[in-house]
Amino acid sequence: MNPKLLIVAVFVTAAVPVYAQAQKPSTAKVTTADVQKVVTLISGDKAKTQTYCDIGKLNEQIEEADEKKDVKKTEELSQQIDALGKKLGPEYAALIG
C-alpha cells in the first residue's frame, strides 16, 4: 500500500469521529467504499492532502480548546475546518456530513 495513502486513510478515520461530534446525528451510513473514494481523491492531489493535514492539526487544537473549556476558540477552529473542508470537494463534505 502507498505510504501516503495509508497516512491519509489514518487521518480520515481519526478525523471523522472528532468532526462528527460537532454535527447532528445522521441516518446515512458511510461505507468503506465511500471512505476509500475520498482517500483516493485527497491522496491524489498534493494541495488536498495538505489541506487535509491542516484540518487534522485544527482538530488537535479543538481538542486542546475543549480541555480548556474555551468555547469561543473551539467555534473559531470549527469554522476554519468547515472552510478547509469545502476545498476538499463535495465527496469529502458528504462523507463528513
C-alpha positions, -999 to 999 in steps of 0.1 A, spaced: 0 0 0 12 35 -8 25 52 24 8 85 15 -25 67 11 -21 50 44 -14 82 62 -44 99 46 -66 69 55 -54 71 91 -62 108 92 -97 103 77 -106 76 101 -93 96 130 -109 129 120 -143 117 111 -153 108 147 -139 141 161 -156 162 135 -188 142 137 -192 150 174 -200 186 165 -226 175 139 -262 165 142 -269 127 140 -273 114 105 -292 84 93 -270 79 63 -245 51 65 -209 56 54 -194 27 36 -158 16 33 -161 23 -4 -171 59 4 -141 64 26 -118 48 0 -131 71 -27 -124 102 -6 -90 89 4 -81 83 -32 -93 118 -42 -74 135 -14 -42 115 -17 -40 120 -54 -38 158 -51 -9 174 -31 -29 205 -23 -59 185 -10 -35 163 10 -20 194 26 -55 208 33 -65 176 49 -34 176 71 -42 212 81 -77 200 92 -61 173 113 -39 200 130 -70 221 137 -88 191 151 -59 187 176 -63 224 185 -100 219 190 -93 190 215 -70 213 234 -96 241 234 -122 216 246 -100 206 275 -96 242 285 -134 248 281 -126 275 255 -159 275 236 -150 306 215 -118 291 203 -135 258 195 -161 276 174 -134 296 155 -114 265 148 -146 246 137 -153 274 112 -118 271 98 -123 234 94 -156 240 76 -138 264 52 -110 240 45 -134 211 41 -151 229 13 -117 229 -6 -117 191 -4 -148 188 -25 -183 176 -23 -173 139 -17 -155 149 15 -184 171 26 -208 142 20 -186 118 40 -183 141 69 -219 152 68 
